[in-house]
Amino acid sequence: MIQIKKEGILLKNTELPFENDSVLNPAILKDGNTVHMLYRAVRKGNYSTIGYCRFDGPLQLIQRNNTPLLIPFSDAESKGIEDARIVKIDDIYYITYTAYNGINALGTLVTSTDLLTFEHHGIIVPKFTFDEFKRLAECNNLVNAKYFRHVRHFKHNEEVFLWDKDVIFFPRKINGKLAFLHRIRPGIQLVLIDKLEDLTKEFWNQYFLHFNEHIILNPIGINHESGFIGGGCPPIETDLGWLLIYHGVFDTSEGYIYSAAAALLDINDPTKVIARLVDPLFAPELDYEKNGVVSNVVFPTGTALFEDTLYIYYGAADKCIACASLSLKALLQELLLNPIQHES
């Protein structure tokens, strides 16, 4: 049995103009005893930038900037940048976030060597319409009908692209390749490339022609993720495999309920799922998780490991940032009790 400790709220909104509505969904990077947090800061009117703060150890706040670290850079980000994640590969920080222009929400990348200056790589996920995606993806396999639900909500004259969010890099190359997760709802997919320049239109054409081969996790139909799932925290390398903390969504008559979930992926072939929890890792229980801008949400986006204690940082009810902690060893043991059977 995994014992989860809710550590409480770590960060709330302030009166500063760039974060006077809410703070949520932080990217986390541990460096020695320091925890860097790049968080989504929302001003009134639902416009997001990325703020920065720093902790001594997992929980003690010691620095918080009074201006954003990252701001919208292009027309694709005209309505804000959201839900950053961060990893360090070799000597380069890879920071991904969702660019939002009021219609399209697409995964975007910036890199840095010092977290002070940034190189903008722009949108790295495909800019395909739903019809283009459907035409390619159904050439070889039937595709879950849920992939096409989202487009029904739009009645704009502007071009609507396939929403592709939760872009999360693995913290090292796998077999010499850069690897990242992304989420075309309702599942989680994997991309492996030699270099960023490989992400061309032709690459995505071939990717979608064999789309089902790139899906690593789909919703499994039980309550906490019967609606859809998405990437959460950057994968954690362990002796047993890549530990993936992700989010699952339960679609109820009163709205969505977002919970944290966990799976274990093969260390050399992360398309292979070794184990997966049947129940949520943790769910909205406390007032600050159940009541907020969007109620009933825990949305994990970053972790920090101190000895055997894994701290999971998350957005709570889209209003504030909180943390939960647990034993990494206990979580891995629990996962091994829930192995995935593969066809031989």
C-alpha positions as CSV (number, residue, x, y, z in Angstrom):
1,M,0.0,0.0,0.0
2,I,1.4,3.4,-1.0
3,Q,1.2,6.1,1.6
4,I,0.6,9.5,0.1
5,K,1.3,12.6,2.1
6,K,-0.3,15.8,0.9
7,E,2.3,18.5,1.7
8,G,-0.1,21.3,1.1
9,I,-0.1,24.5,-1.0
10,L,3.3,25.8,-2.0
11,L,2.4,28.7,-4.2
12,K,-0.6,31.0,-4.6
13,N,-1.4,33.9,-6.9
14,T,-0.3,37.4,-5.9
15,E,-1.3,40.9,-6.7
16,L,1.3,41.2,-9.3
17,P,-0.4,41.9,-12.7
18,F,1.0,38.8,-14.5
19,E,-0.2,36.3,-11.8
20,N,-3.2,38.1,-10.2
21,D,-5.6,35.3,-11.1
22,S,-4.0,32.0,-10.4
23,V,-0.8,29.9,-10.5
24,L,-0.7,26.3,-11.5
25,N,1.0,23.3,-13.3
26,P,4.7,23.9,-12.6
27,A,7.8,22.6,-14.4
28,I,10.3,21.2,-11.8
29,L,14.1,20.8,-12.0
30,K,16.2,19.5,-9.1
31,D,19.8,20.6,-8.9
32,G,21.5,19.3,-5.8
33,N,19.4,20.6,-2.9
34,T,17.8,23.3,-5.0
35,V,14.4,22.9,-6.7
36,H,13.7,25.3,-9.6
37,M,10.1,25.8,-10.4
38,L,8.8,27.3,-13.7
39,Y,5.1,27.8,-13.2
40,R,2.1,28.9,-15.2
41,A,1.1,32.3,-14.1
42,V,-2.3,33.5,-15.1
43,R,-3.5,37.1,-15.1
44,K,-7.1,38.1,-15.1
45,G,-8.6,37.5,-18.5
46,N,-7.0,34.0,-18.7
47,Y,-3.6,35.1,-20.2
48,S,-0.7,32.9,-19.2
49,T,3.0,33.4,-18.9
50,I,5.7,31.4,-17.1
51,G,6.9,32.6,-13.7
52,Y,10.0,31.4,-11.8
53,C,10.7,30.6,-8.2
54,R,13.3,28.6,-6.3
55,F,13.1,26.3,-3.2
56,D,15.8,25.2,-0.7
57,G,15.0,21.5,-0.5
58,P,11.6,20.3,-1.7
59,L,9.4,22.7,0.1
60,Q,11.1,25.8,1.4
61,L,10.5,28.8,-0.9
62,I,13.5,31.1,-1.0
63,Q,13.2,33.1,-4.2
64,R,10.3,34.3,-6.4
65,N,10.7,36.6,-9.3
66,N,8.3,39.5,-9.7
67,T,8.3,39.3,-13.5
68,P,7.7,36.4,-15.9
69,L,10.6,34.2,-17.0
70,L,9.0,33.4,-20.3
71,I,6.4,35.4,-22.2
72,P,4.5,34.8,-25.5
73,F,6.9,35.1,-28.5
74,S,4.8,34.6,-31.6
75,D,1.2,34.9,-33.0
76,A,0.8,31.2,-32.1
77,E,1.1,32.2,-28.4
78,S,-1.1,35.3,-28.6
79,K,-3.4,34.1,-25.9
80,G,-0.7,32.8,-23.7
81,I,1.8,30.0,-22.9
82,E,0.8,27.2,-20.6
83,D,1.9,24.2,-18.6
84,A,5.7,24.1,-18.9
85,R,7.8,21.0,-18.4
86,I,11.6,21.0,-18.1
87,V,14.5,18.5,-18.4
88,K,18.2,18.8,-18.8
89,I,19.8,16.7,-21.5
90,D,23.6,16.9,-21.4
91,D,24.2,20.7,-20.9
92,I,21.0,22.0,-22.4
93,Y,17.7,22.7,-20.7
94,Y,14.6,21.6,-22.8
95,I,11.5,23.6,-21.8
96,T,8.3,22.6,-23.5
97,Y,4.9,24.4,-23.1
98,T,1.6,24.8,-24.9
99,A,1.2,27.7,-27.2
100,Y,-2.4,29.0,-27.3
101,N,-3.8,31.5,-29.7
102,G,-7.5,31.3,-28.7
103,I,-8.2,28.4,-31.1
104,N,-5.2,26.1,-31.3
105,A,-3.1,24.6,-28.5
106,L,0.2,23.2,-29.7
107,G,3.4,21.9,-28.1
108,T,6.3,24.3,-28.3
109,L,10.0,24.2,-27.3
110,V,12.6,26.6,-26.0
111,T,16.1,25.6,-25.0
112,S,18.6,27.3,-22.7
113,T,22.0,26.8,-21.2
114,D,21.5,29.0,-18.2
115,L,17.8,29.6,-17.7
116,L,18.5,33.3,-18.4
117,T,18.6,33.4,-22.2
118,F,16.4,31.2,-24.4
119,E,16.4,29.9,-27.9
120,H,12.9,29.6,-29.4
121,H,12.3,26.6,-31.6
122,G,8.6,27.3,-32.1
123,I,5.9,24.6,-32.4
124,I,7.4,21.2,-32.7
125,V,4.2,19.1,-33.0
126,P,2.4,18.7,-36.3
127,K,0.1,21.5,-37.6
128,F,-2.4,19.2,-39.2
129,T,-6.1,19.7,-39.5
130,F,-8.4,17.0,-38.1
131,D,-9.3,15.9,-41.6
132,E,-5.6,15.6,-42.6
133,F,-4.9,13.5,-39.5
134,K,-7.9,11.3,-40.0
135,R,-7.1,10.7,-43.6
136,L,-3.5,9.5,-42.8
137,A,-4.2,7.7,-39.5
138,E,-7.0,5.6,-40.9
139,C,-4.9,4.3,-43.9
140,N,-3.6,1.4,-41.9
141,N,-5.7,1.2,-38.7
142,L,-9.0,2.2,-37.3
143,V,-8.6,5.1,-35.0
144,N,-10.5,5.7,-31.7
145,A,-13.4,8.0,-32.4
146,K,-12.5,10.1,-29.3
147,Y,-9.7,11.6,-31.4
148,F,-12.2,13.5,-33.4
149,R,-14.5,14.8,-30.7
150,H,-12.6,18.0,-29.9
151,V,-13.1,19.6,-33.3
152,R,-16.9,19.7,-32.8
153,H,-16.5,22.5,-30.3
154,F,-15.2,24.9,-32.9
155,K,-17.3,27.0,-35.3
156,H,-14.6,29.5,-36.3
157,N,-13.7,30.4,-39.8
158,E,-10.0,30.2,-38.8
159,E,-8.1,27.0,-39.5
160,V,-8.4,24.6,-36.6
161,F,-5.4,22.2,-36.0
162,L,-5.3,18.9,-34.1
163,W,-4.7,19.9,-30.5
164,D,-1.3,18.4,-29.4
165,K,-0.4,19.2,-25.8
166,D,1.7,17.8,-22.9
167,V,4.9,17.6,-24.8
168,I,7.5,16.2,-22.4
169,F,11.1,15.2,-23.2
170,F,12.8,12.2,-21.5
171,P,15.8,13.5,-19.5
172,R,18.3,11.7,-21.6
173,K,18.6,10.2,-25.1
174,I,17.4,6.7,-25.6
175,N,19.6,4.6,-27.9
176,G,21.1,7.8,-29.2
177,K,17.7,9.4,-29.9
178,L,15.9,12.3,-28.4
179,A,12.6,11.1,-27.1
180,F,9.4,13.0,-26.1
181,L,5.9,12.2,-25.2
182,H,2.9,14.2,-26.5
183,R,-0.8,14.0,-26.2
184,I,-3.3,13.9,-29.0
185,R,-6.4,13.2,-26.9
186,P,-7.4,10.6,-25.6
187,G,-4.0,8.8,-25.3
188,I,-0.2,9.4,-24.9
189,Q,2.1,9.0,-27.8
190,L,5.9,8.8,-28.2
191,V,8.3,10.4,-30.7
192,L,11.9,9.3,-31.3
193,I,14.2,11.4,-33.4
194,D,17.9,11.9,-34.1
195,K,17.6,15.7,-34.0
196,L,15.0,18.4,-33.8
197,E,15.3,19.2,-37.5
198,D,13.8,15.8,-38.3
199,L,10.4,17.1,-37.3
200,T,9.3,17.9,-40.8
201,K,5.9,17.7,-42.6
202,E,7.1,14.4,-44.2
203,F,8.1,13.0,-40.8
204,W,4.6,13.6,-39.4
205,N,3.0,12.2,-42.6
206,Q,4.8,8.9,-41.9
207,Y,4.1,9.1,-38.2
208,F,0.4,9.4,-38.7
209,L,0.3,6.7,-41.4
210,H,1.5,4.4,-38.5
211,F,-0.2,6.3,-35.7
212,N,-1.3,3.3,-33.6
213,E,2.4,2.1,-33.4
214,H,3.3,5.3,-31.5
215,I,0.6,5.2,-28.8
216,I,2.1,4.0,-25.6
217,L,-0.9,4.5,-23.3
218,N,-4.6,4.7,-23.9
219,P,-7.4,5.2,-21.3
220,I,-8.2,1.8,-19.7
221,G,-11.9,2.4,-19.2
222,I,-11.9,2.5,-15.4
223,N,-13.3,5.4,-13.5
224,H,-10.3,7.6,-12.9
225,E,-9.2,7.6,-16.5
226,S,-12.3,6.6,-18.5
227,G,-12.4,9.9,-20.3
228,F,-8.9,10.5,-21.4
229,I,-5.3,10.7,-20.2
230,G,-2.3,12.9,-20.8
231,G,1.4,13.3,-19.9
232,G,2.2,14.6,-16.5
233,C,5.8,14.7,-15.2
234,P,9.0,14.0,-17.1
235,P,9.8,10.3,-16.9
236,I,12.0,9.3,-14.0
237,E,14.8,6.8,-14.7
238,T,14.9,3.9,-12.2
239,D,16.5,0.5,-12.1
240,L,13.2,-1.1,-13.0
241,G,12.3,1.2,-16.0
242,W,11.0,4.7,-16.7
243,L,8.5,5.8,-14.1
244,L,5.8,7.9,-15.7
245,I,3.5,10.0,-13.6
246,Y,0.6,11.1,-15.8
247,H,-3.0,12.4,-15.4
248,G,-6.2,10.6,-15.9
249,V,-9.6,12.2,-16.4
250,F,-13.0,10.8,-15.3
251,D,-15.9,12.2,-17.2
252,T,-18.9,12.6,-14.9
253,S,-22.3,14.2,-15.2
254,E,-20.9,17.1,-13.0
255,G,-17.7,17.6,-15.0
256,Y,-14.2,16.2,-15.3
257,I,-12.2,14.9,-12.3
258,Y,-8.4,14.9,-12.9
259,S,-6.3,12.5,-10.9
260,A,-2.6,11.5,-10.8
261,A,-1.7,8.0,-12.2
262,A,1.4,6.0,-12.7
263,A,3.0,3.5,-15.1
264,L,6.4,1.9,-15.7
265,L,8.0,1.8,-19.2
266,D,10.8,-0.3,-20.5
267,I,14.1,1.5,-20.0
268,N,15.4,0.7,-23.6
269,D,12.0,0.6,-25.4
270,P,9.5,3.0,-23.7
271,T,6.8,1.9,-26.2
272,K,6.6,-1.2,-24.0
273,V,4.5,-0.7,-20.8
274,I,5.8,-2.9,-18.0
275,A,3.2,-2.1,-15.3
276,R,0.4,0.3,-14.6
277,L,-1.5,1.2,-11.5
278,V,-5.2,0.2,-11.6
279,D,-6.2,2.9,-9.1
280,P,-5.2,6.5,-9.1
281,L,-2.0,7.4,-7.4
282,F,-3.9,10.3,-5.8
283,A,-7.1,12.2,-6.5
284,P,-8.8,15.5,-5.5
285,E,-9.7,15.2,-1.8
286,L,-8.9,18.5,-0.1
287,D,-10.7,21.8,-0.4
288,Y,-8.0,23.4,-2.5
289,E,-8.1,20.5,-4.9
290,K,-11.9,20.3,-5.2
291,N,-12.7,24.0,-5.4
292,G,-11.1,26.5,-7.6
293,V,-11.0,27.9,-11.2
294,V,-11.6,24.4,-12.4
295,S,-12.8,22.2,-9.6
296,N,-11.7,18.6,-8.9
297,V,-8.3,18.8,-10.4
298,V,-4.9,17.5,-9.4
299,F,-2.6,17.9,-12.4
300,P,1.0,16.6,-11.9
301,T,3.7,18.2,-13.9
302,G,7.0,17.8,-12.1
303,T,8.9,15.8,-9.5
304,A,12.0,16.0,-7.3
305,L,13.6,13.0,-5.6
306,F,15.2,13.4,-2.2
307,E,16.7,10.1,-1.1
308,D,13.7,7.7,-1.3
309,T,11.1,10.4,-1.1
310,L,9.5,11.4,-4.3
311,Y,7.9,14.9,-4.3
312,I,5.2,15.4,-6.9
313,Y,4.3,19.0,-7.7
314,Y,0.9,19.7,-9.2
315,G,-1.7,22.2,-10.1
316,A,-4.7,22.1,-7.7
317,A,-8.1,23.1,-9.1
318,D,-6.3,25.3,-11.6
319,K,-5.8,27.9,-8.8
320,C,-2.7,27.1,-6.8
321,I,0.4,24.8,-6.7
322,A,0.6,22.0,-4.2
323,C,2.8,19.0,-3.5
324,A,2.4,15.4,-2.5
325,S,5.1,13.0,-1.4
326,L,5.6,9.2,-1.2
327,S,8.2,6.5,-1.1
328,L,9.7,5.8,-4.5
329,K,10.5,2.3,-3.5
330,A,6.9,1.7,-2.4
331,L,5.5,3.0,-5.6
332,L,7.7,0.8,-7.7
333,Q,6.8,-2.2,-5.6
334,E,3.1,-1.4,-6.1
335,L,3.6,-1.1,-9.8
336,L,5.2,-4.5,-10.0
337,L,2.1,-6.0,-8.5
338,N,0.2,-4.7,-11.6
339,P,2.2,-6.0,-14.6
340,I,1.0,-5.6,-18.2
341,Q,0.7,-8.8,-20.1
342,H,2.1,-8.6,-23.6
343,E,1.3,-10.9,-26.5
344,S,4.3,-13.2,-27.3
